[in-house]
């Protein structure tokens, strides 16, 4: 038997009615745990190729878990045993043949209220939904945005979303910023969620963004590799920090005018605010970005162009393409959506009123 892929599931984790039962992996502490709280039990044997690997790194490879951060939460909640002994340190180095047991929490009741609202659905089956999120719509409830979110519209649309994201993020495999428009995939059940999350972790998802930036990039294409983490002084912002998480953005010029460049950005990683932080750090902030941007040089531009640029209400960023392997059928799924009307109108104005640079 393949030791790496051998998994023992002792108790099924059902999520038959999403409106009542959602998987939650954030709310339980070790002190709260009773025997009945442990839910799904997974057990695997350490294969030879993971000899000497950190425990949390190996856990992050498990398809049943969505990230290394989730593995670390399970460790702190006493939900991980190594050779039948509880362990809370993810830095423990593993030996071939050791047994690792993980107990996933049981679902908990959701308090989110479904809300009727428009959804631009690009594709839907019993496993997932792909949709085009408009700018201005928050993906899931968070401080300051507890109602009117995409999640609540999804709850109204269907009752069979994945519970892995927890009570506040049902079905959410990845996110877009509130003011970023574009394509998003949402999982309807846990197996689809796990397999999609694994593709994101392996960087096999194709994600292409359209962005308008201040300044003129010198080369036709390039790569930005710089670690991203919380800003050392403003915790609401992200920044390039030495101990941040590795982040890579590939960009290509699409059009260029004096002081402005329209580019596409392909993500290898998906860190919070990655494109906005990377481009700003290089001196090319996004047009309209209220956090990382600033108004560029416009004195040489016509008045209507200056007004359009100054009044653009959000960061000029759109998730234009998304490609992935269907988590169940393994079919390659590819989606593309053009920029929304406000973005297209701005680009059209630039093409009409400004001379292109070559």
C-alpha positions in Angstrom: 0.0 0.0 0.0 1.2 3.6 -0.8 2.1 4.9 2.6 2.0 8.5 1.6 -1.6 8.3 0.4 -3.0 5.9 3.0 -5.6 7.7 5.0 -7.9 6.3 7.7 -11.1 8.2 8.1 -12.9 7.0 11.3 -16.0 9.2 11.2 -17.5 11.0 8.2 -17.8 14.7 8.4 -21.1 15.6 6.7 -22.3 19.1 5.8 -25.7 18.2 4.3 -27.4 21.6 4.9 -25.0 24.5 4.7 -27.4 26.9 6.3 -27.2 24.9 9.5 -23.8 23.2 9.6 -20.5 24.7 8.6 -17.0 23.3 9.2 -15.2 25.7 11.6 -11.5 25.4 12.3 -10.9 28.6 14.1 -13.2 28.8 17.2 -12.1 25.8 19.3 -9.2 26.0 21.8 -7.5 23.1 23.4 -9.2 23.8 26.8 -12.6 23.5 25.1 -12.0 20.0 23.6 -14.1 17.1 24.8 -14.0 13.7 23.2 -17.1 14.4 21.1 -15.4 17.6 19.6 -12.8 15.8 17.7 -14.8 15.0 14.5 -12.9 13.4 11.6 -9.8 11.4 12.5 -7.1 11.1 9.9 -4.0 9.0 10.3 -0.9 8.7 8.0 2.5 7.2 8.1 5.5 9.4 7.4 7.0 8.2 4.0 10.7 8.1 3.3 10.8 11.3 1.2 9.6 13.3 4.2 12.4 12.1 6.5 13.7 15.2 8.4 10.8 17.4 7.2 9.1 19.7 9.7 5.7 18.4 10.9 3.8 21.5 9.9 5.3 21.4 6.4 4.2 17.8 5.9 0.7 18.5 7.3 0.4 21.3 4.7 0.9 18.7 2.0 -2.2 16.7 3.1 -5.0 17.2 0.7 -7.5 17.2 3.6 -5.9 20.4 5.0 -6.0 23.7 3.2 -2.8 25.4 4.3 0.2 25.4 6.6 -1.7 28.0 8.7 -4.5 25.6 9.3 -2.0 22.9 10.3 -0.5 25.2 12.8 -4.0 26.0 14.2 -4.7 22.3 14.6 -1.4 21.9 16.5 -2.2 24.6 18.9 -5.6 23.1 19.5 -4.1 19.7 20.5 -5.6 18.1 17.4 -2.4 16.5 16.2 -0.7 13.4 17.7 2.7 12.0 16.8 2.9 8.3 17.5 -0.1 8.6 19.8 1.3 11.5 21.8 -0.1 15.0 21.5 2.2 17.5 19.9 1.9 21.3 19.6 5.2 22.2 17.9 5.1 22.3 14.1 8.9 22.4 14.0 9.4 18.8 15.1 11.4 16.9 12.5 9.8 13.7 11.3 11.3 10.2 10.9 10.2 7.7 8.3 7.6 5.3 9.7 6.2 7.6 12.4 2.4 7.8 12.6 0.6 11.2 12.6 -3.0 11.5 13.7 -5.1 14.6 13.1 -8.6 15.3 14.4 -10.6 17.8 12.4 -13.3 19.8 14.2 -17.0 19.0 13.8 -19.1 21.5 11.9 -20.8 24.3 14.0 -23.9 26.2 13.4 -23.8 29.2 11.0 -25.3 32.5 12.1 -25.0 34.2 8.7 -28.2 35.2 7.1 -28.7 34.6 3.4 -29.2 37.8 1.4 -30.7 38.1 -2.0 -28.4 39.9 -4.5 -27.1 39.6 -8.0 -24.5 37.0 -9.0 -22.8 36.9 -12.4 -22.2 33.2 -12.6 -19.8 32.0 -15.3 -20.1 28.3 -14.6 -21.8 26.2 -12.0 -22.2 22.5 -11.3 -22.7 20.4 -8.2 -19.1 20.8 -7.1 -18.3 24.5 -7.6 -19.3 28.0 -8.8 -17.2 30.3 -10.9 -18.4 33.9 -10.9 -17.4 37.5 -11.8 -17.2 39.6 -8.7 -18.0 43.3 -9.1 -15.8 46.0 -7.5 -17.2 47.2 -4.2 -18.5 43.8 -3.1 -16.8 42.3 0.0 -16.2 38.5 -0.3 -16.9 37.4 3.2 -18.0 39.0 6.5 -15.2 40.8 8.5 -15.0 43.7 10.9 -16.8 46.6 9.3 -18.6 44.4 6.7 -21.0 42.0 8.4 -23.8 42.2 5.9 -24.1 42.6 2.1 -21.2 40.2 1.3 -20.7 37.8 -1.5 -20.9 34.9 0.9 -24.4 35.9 2.0 -25.5 36.1 -1.6 -24.1 32.7 -2.2 -26.0 31.4 0.8 -29.2 32.7 -0.8 -28.3 31.1 -4.1 -27.4 27.6 -2.8 -27.3 25.7 0.4 -24.5 23.2 -0.4 -21.3 25.1 -0.1 -18.1 23.8 1.5 -17.8 24.2 5.2 -14.0 24.2 5.3 -13.8 28.0 5.2 -15.6 28.2 8.5 -18.7 30.1 9.6 -17.6 33.4 8.1 -16.0 32.1 4.8 -18.1 29.1 3.6 -16.9 27.8 0.2 -14.3 30.5 -0.1 -11.1 29.0 -1.6 -9.4 32.4 -2.4 -10.4 36.0 -2.2 -10.3 39.3 -4.1 -10.1 42.7 -2.4 -13.4 44.6 -2.0 -12.5 47.1 -4.8 -10.9 44.5 -7.1 -13.3 43.0 -9.7 -13.0 39.7 -11.5 -13.2 35.9 -11.5 -13.5 33.9 -8.3 -14.1 30.1 -7.8 -16.2 28.9 -4.8 -16.4 25.3 -3.6 -19.7 23.6 -2.9 -18.4 20.7 -0.8 -15.3 19.9 1.2 -13.7 17.5 -1.3 -13.8 20.2 -4.0 -12.5 22.8 -1.5 -9.6 20.6 -0.5 -8.5 19.8 -4.0 -8.8 23.4 -5.2 -6.9 24.6 -2.2 -4.1 22.1 -3.0 -3.8 23.6 -6.5 -3.5 27.0 -5.0 -0.8 25.8 -2.6 1.1 24.1 -5.5 0.9 27.3 -7.6 -0.7 25.4 -10.5 -3.7 27.8 -10.7 -3.5 30.3 -13.6 -4.4 33.8 -12.5 -4.0 36.8 -14.8 -4.9 40.4 -13.8 -5.3 43.6 -15.7 -3.8 46.6 -14.0 -3.3 50.3 -14.8 -0.2 51.8 -13.1 1.4 55.2 -12.8 4.8 55.5 -14.5 6.5 53.7 -17.4 8.1 50.4 -16.9 11.4 50.1 -18.8 11.2 46.6 -20.2 8.3 44.9 -22.0 8.0 42.3 -19.2 9.5 41.4 -15.9 9.3 39.6 -12.6 9.0 40.9 -9.1 10.1 38.6 -6.3 9.9 40.0 -2.9 8.5 38.6 0.4 5.3 40.1 1.7 4.1 40.4 5.3 2.3 42.8 7.6 3.5 46.4 7.6 5.7 46.9 10.7 3.8 50.0 11.8 0.4 49.8 10.2 -1.0 46.3 10.7 -3.9 46.9 8.3 -1.3 47.3 5.4 1.0 44.8 3.8 4.6 45.5 2.9 7.8 44.1 1.6 9.4 42.6 4.7 12.5 40.5 5.2 10.6 37.8 7.1 7.5 37.8 4.9 6.1 35.0 2.8 7.7 34.4 -0.6 5.8 36.2 -3.4 6.3 36.3 -7.1 4.5 38.4 -9.7 5.1 38.3 -13.5 4.1 41.4 -15.5 3.8 42.2 -19.2 3.1 45.6 -20.8 -0.1 45.9 -22.8 -0.1 49.6 -23.6 1.9 52.6 -22.6 1.4 56.4 -22.5 3.6 59.1 -21.0 3.2 58.5 -17.3 0.9 55.5 -17.5 1.2 51.8 -18.3 -1.5 49.2 -18.8 -0.1 45.8 -17.8 -1.1 42.2 -17.2 0.1 40.5 -14.0 0.3 36.7 -13.5 0.5 35.4 -10.0 2.7 32.5 -9.0 1.7 33.1 -5.3 -1.4 34.8 -3.9 -0.4 36.9 -0.9 -2.7 39.6 0.4 -2.5 42.8 -1.7 0.3 41.1 -3.6 0.0 43.0 -6.9 -0.6 46.3 -5.2 2.3 46.0 -2.9 4.8 44.6 -5.4 4.1 47.3 -8.0 4.0 50.1 -5.5 7.4 49.0 -4.1 8.9 49.3 -7.6 7.6 52.8 -8.0 4.5 51.9 -10.2 1.5 52.1 -7.9 -2.0 51.3 -9.2 -4.1 54.1 -10.5 -6.9 54.8 -7.9 -5.3 52.8 -5.1 -6.2 54.6 -1.8 -3.7 52.6 0.3 -0.5 52.0 -1.7 -1.0 54.6 -4.5 -0.4 58.2 -5.1 -1.4 60.6 -7.9 1.2 60.5 -10.7 2.3 63.3 -13.0 -0.6 64.6 -15.0 0.2 68.2 -16.0 0.9 67.2 -19.6 -2.4 65.5 -20.0 -5.7 66.8 -21.3 -8.2 68.1 -18.6 -10.7 65.3 -19.2 -8.0 62.6 -18.8 -6.7 64.3 -15.6 -10.3 64.4 -14.2 -10.9 60.7 -15.1 -7.7 59.6 -13.4 -8.2 61.7 -10.3 -11.8 60.6 -9.8 -11.3 56.9 -10.6 -13.0 55.4 -7.4 -10.9 52.3 -6.8 -7.6 50.6 -7.6 -7.5 49.8 -11.3 -7.2 46.1 -10.9 -9.3 43.3 -12.5 -8.9 39.5 -12.2 -9.3 38.8 -15.9 -8.4 35.1 -16.2 -8.7 32.0 -14.0 -7.6 28.5 -15.0 -7.6 25.4 -12.9 -8.2 21.6 -13.0 -11.7 20.7 -12.1 -11.4 19.1 -8.6 -13.6 16.1 -9.5 -13.6 15.6 -13.3 -10.0 16.8 -13.6 -11.1 18.7 -16.7 -9.1 21.9 -17.4 -11.3 24.9 -16.8 -10.4 28.2 -18.2 -12.4 31.5 -17.8 -11.8 35.1 -18.9 -13.8 38.2 -18.4 -13.0 41.7 -19.7 -12.6 44.7 -17.4 -15.8 46.2 -16.0 -17.3 49.3 -17.6 -15.5 51.9 -15.4 -12.1 50.4 -16.2 -12.9 50.0 -19.9 -14.1 53.6 -20.2 -10.9 54.8 -18.6 -8.7 52.7 -20.9 -10.7 53.9 -23.9 -10.2 57.5 -22.9 -6.5 57.0 -22.6 -6.3 55.4 -26.1 -8.3 58.2 -27.5 -6.6 61.2 -25.9 -3.0 60.2 -25.3 -0.3 59.4 -27.7 1.0 55.8 -27.3 4.7 55.2 -26.4 6.6 52.4 -28.1 
